[in-house]
Structure formats: structure tokens, C-alpha cells
Amino acid sequence: MQTIQASPVVDKIISTMGELPASPAIVSAVMGLTSNLDTDVEQLGRVLSADQVLTAKVLKLSNSSFYGRSKGVGTLKEAILILGFYTLRSLVIASSTHSLYKRKADSPIEQKLWEHSLATALASKIIGRKIRHPQVEEAFIVGLLHDLGKLILSQKLSSAYQQIYEEVEANQRDFLSVEIEKLGFSHVDVAGVLFEKWNFPSFLTSAICHHHNPEDEQVQAKSGSAKSISIAHITHFCDQLAKHVGCGFSDHREENLASLPLAGKAGLEQDTIDSLINEIAEVYQSEKHLFEE
């Protein structure tokens, strides 16, 4: 998808699917507050503390080894001050996103989507740290939300999407081409409309909309540094990496990860990629319970 402006594709999505879901209230509030670095920490704490479950999860996550903390963060204010606004934003989105995937507890599609999305997000954070990318938390968020369009399709067009899922699994095809073949639009198109409605920052929406074709994204970056690697490149790579970890569907996957654009840009050789697969598999198994209720 090249644009999220009004188009026949967007019109078809809306007419076919009806009203798209509103952004979870807590996510909207936290996104707004953390976008302003002058926001009062006490005010942010009050917003979070209104949700007791979310408060507990933020504290649990802030004490996890994945976020580099030993045990000891005991208050929301302390967690906010130590973690910072951007990390807190990713934690809140991760916590809130999981609830979206639990509407149909018996749905294999939604369970696989959650596992794949979380693995992609964790991989994005690990890769982002490794290449010293300046937007590690943003890469985590995009990794977590990159397939949210599939979830919406699964929930809004359940019968049609079940057929797409079966075709993908039976013939190891990719979702994107089967969706376009069957529906006339894809999960990427749905994501573009959804995140525009949710007022997400345009650079996050752009990364999500280009995670299948990162080379087509227009980014302003300095050549020869980690800044020249877009978040879309990280998501594109980690989307495939998560499949090698065993998280996702039996759809088409890129066997030669070293051939992907990120590997070339970051100088990732096959032995390094093999080590990353093992590391991400271990992190996923040890940390996944932190993001689930």
C-alpha cells in the first residue's frame, strides 16, 4: 500500500467491513501524553493507575530482565522515571494489544497471530539493540502491530478469512497475495486505514504499511549508519525471523534470511543470524508470559 489517502481500496474496505474498531482508550491516552516530553509524570501515573490490571502489568514488565532491570521497581512513578516515556508507551501498547487477540479464545488464527506478532516484536527489539538503531522501542511497537490488519479481517470477515487461512496453510502461500486475490485488498490496506483512524504517528503507520516492501518506503536517513535502516526494514526481517523461531503460520517463508535487505544493510552474516534465531527463541519462551494475562 503506497498511501492511506482516500481511494477505491479504502472505500471497499469500509463498505465491506463496516466500522473499524476504535483505539483502546488507554492506548490513545498514553500515546497522547507520551508524545509530549513536558507531560507531568504524576498526570501520566494517574492515567495508568485508573486501570489496575494495566498497572500491575507495567510494574511486572518494568522489573523483567528483558527491560534490563533487576527486581526493585515498586511504583508507577518510579517505573515511568526509570523506563522513560517511549519504553512505557511500548509496554502499554503490548499489554493492551493482547486483549484484542483474546476475543475468540478458540480461534487458531488469532492465537497464531498473537504468537507471531509478539515474537516479531521481541525480535525487533533485539535486532534494534544489536544494530544500535535509534528507534528501538518504536521498532518493538511496529513489530507488535504489523499484522493487526489480519486480526481485524479475521474478526470482521471471519468466514472469508478462514478460507484465506486454509489456502495459505495448505499451499504455503503468503497472506498478502491470497487476500488480494480473494478480497481485492490486503491486511496492509486495512492497517493503513485503521492506524490513520487511531491517529498513530505517521512514521509508525508508514513502517507498518511497508513491512512487506521496505525498499519502497521513502525515509529520510543518513547513509552509512543505523539511521539509514528503516523500522520497516527491521519489521520485514523480523517477520521472517519469527517464522524460523516457530511462531506463526505454515505460510511462505524466506529460507535465506541473509538475502533480505536488512541483513545486507546491517552486515548480518548467516552465523550471526543463526545465533539470533537461538537467542530470540530463548527470549520468547522466557518472556512471553509477561505480556499475557
FENLINGI-V894130 format. One record per backbone hydrogen bond with DSSP energy under -1.0 kcal/mol. CO is the residue of the C=O (numbers start at 1). NH is the residue of the N-H. Records with the same first field share a line. If there is no record, write none. Layout:
BEGIN
CO=NH / NH
END
This chain:
BEGIN
7=11
8=12
9=13
10=14
11=15
12=16
13=17
14=18
24=28
25=29
26=30
27=31
28=32
29=33
30=34
33=36
36=39
40=44
41=45
42=46
43=47
44=48
45=49
48=51
51=55
52=56
53=57
54=58
55=59
56=60
57=61
58=62
61=64
64=67 / 69
65=68
75=79
76=80
77=81
78=82
79=83
80=84
84=88
85=89
86=90
87=91
88=92
89=93
90=94
91=95
92=96
93=97
94=98
97=100
99=102
104=107
107=111
108=112
109=113
110=114
111=115
112=116
113=117
114=118
115=119
116=120
117=121
118=122
119=123
120=124
121=125
122=126
123=127
124=128
125=129
126=130
127=131
128=133
135=139
136=140
137=141
138=142
139=143
140=144
141=145
142=146
145=148
147=150 / 151
148=152
149=153
150=154
151=155
152=156
153=157
157=161
158=162
159=163
160=164
161=165
162=166
163=167
164=168
165=169
166=170
167=171
168=173
173=252
174=178
175=179
176=180
177=181
178=182
179=183
186=190
187=191
188=192
189=193
190=194
191=195
192=196
193=197
194=198
195=200
196=199
201=205
202=206
203=207
204=208
205=209
206=210
208=211
213=216
214=217
225=228
226=229
230=234
231=235
232=236
233=237
234=238
235=239
236=240
237=241
238=242
240=244
241=245
242=247
255=257
256=259
257=260
260=264
261=265
262=266
263=267 / 268
269=273
270=274
271=275
272=276
273=277
274=278
275=279
276=280
277=281
278=282
279=283
280=284
281=285
282=286
283=287
284=288
287=290
288=291
END
